[in-house]
Amino acid sequence: MESSSPSGKVSEPPAHRWTHVMGIAIAMLTLTLPMLVIAYYSSNQAVPSPSTRIYLDNPRE
């Protein structure tokens, strides 16, 4: 065994419960927020500009 290697098990400090909750909340926002924003803005129908309406009302022959 090398003298520089740790002997036995290295105990990690217990993870805080709030870190897991915050991680889950951030993950859920990361996954859902973009979809909600895209759905909100894609459902708004754009009003055609006046030039488009004139062209569609009076087709050129």
Backbone hydrogen bonds in HBPLUS format (Angstrom, degrees):
<---DONOR---> <-ACCEPTOR-->    atom                        ^
c    i                          cat <-CA-CA->   ^        H-A-AA   ^      H-
h    n   atom  resd res      DA  || num        DHA   H-A  angle D-A-AA Bond
n    s   type  num  typ     dist DA aas  dist angle  dist       angle   num
A0019-THR N   A0016-HIS O   3.26 MM   3  5.55 135.9  2.47 100.9 111.8     1
A0020-HIS N   A0017-ARG O   3.16 MM   3  5.47 125.1  2.48 102.6 115.2     2
A0021-VAL N   A0017-ARG O   3.16 MM   4  6.52 157.4  2.21 148.2 154.9     3
A0022-MET N   A0018-TRP O   2.85 MM   4  5.96 165.9  1.87 149.2 153.0     4
A0023-GLY N   A0019-THR O   2.97 MM   4  6.02 152.1  2.05 137.9 146.0     5
A0024-ILE N   A0020-HIS O   2.97 MM   4  6.18 156.8  2.03 147.0 152.6     6
A0025-ALA N   A0021-VAL O   2.93 MM   4  6.18 158.8  1.98 149.3 155.5     7
A0026-ILE N   A0022-MET O   2.91 MM   4  6.08 161.9  1.94 150.8 155.2     8
A0027-ALA N   A0023-GLY O   2.96 MM   4  6.10 156.5  2.02 143.4 150.3     9
A0028-MET N   A0024-ILE O   2.91 MM   4  6.11 158.5  1.95 150.3 155.8    10
A0029-LEU N   A0025-ALA O   2.99 MM   4  6.20 160.2  2.03 148.4 153.7    11
A0030-THR N   A0026-ILE O   2.90 MM   4  6.02 156.4  1.95 146.2 153.2    12
A0031-LEU N   A0027-ALA O   3.03 MM   4  6.22 144.8  2.15 143.0 151.7    13
A0032-THR N   A0028-MET O   2.88 MM   4  5.96 159.2  1.92 151.5 157.2    14
A0033-LEU N   A0029-LEU O   2.93 MM   4  5.28 154.6  1.99 134.6 143.0    15
A0036-LEU N   A0032-THR O   3.00 MM   4  6.23 157.2  2.05 158.5 165.6    16
A0037-VAL N   A0033-LEU O   2.99 MM   4  6.17 161.6  2.03 157.1 161.6    17
A0038-ILE N   A0034-PRO O   2.97 MM   4  6.12 163.4  2.00 148.4 153.1    18
A0039-ALA N   A0035-MET O   2.93 MM   4  6.05 159.3  1.98 144.6 150.7    19
A0040-TYR N   A0036-LEU O   2.93 MM   4  6.06 153.0  2.00 143.9 151.2    20
A0041-TYR N   A0037-VAL O   3.04 MM   4  6.23 170.8  2.04 154.8 156.3    21
A0042-SER N   A0038-ILE O   2.90 MM   4  5.86 146.8  2.01 145.9 155.1    22
A0043-SER N   A0039-ALA O   3.24 MM   4  6.11 132.8  2.48 134.4 143.1    23
A0052-THR N   A0049-SER O   3.06 MM   3  5.42 129.7  2.33 106.7 119.4    24
A0053-ARG N   A0049-SER O   3.24 MM   4  6.64 154.9  2.30 150.8 158.0    25
A0054-ILE N   A0050-PRO O   3.00 MM   4  6.25 160.9  2.04 154.7 159.1    26
A0055-TYR N   A0051-SER O   3.11 MM   4  6.21 159.7  2.15 139.6 145.1    27
A0056-LEU N   A0052-THR O   2.94 MM   4  6.14 156.8  2.00 148.3 154.6    28
A0057-ASP N   A0053-ARG O   2.84 MM   4  5.95 150.8  1.92 148.2 156.3    29
A0058-ASN N   A0054-ILE O   2.94 MM   4  5.96 155.5  2.00 148.8 154.6    30
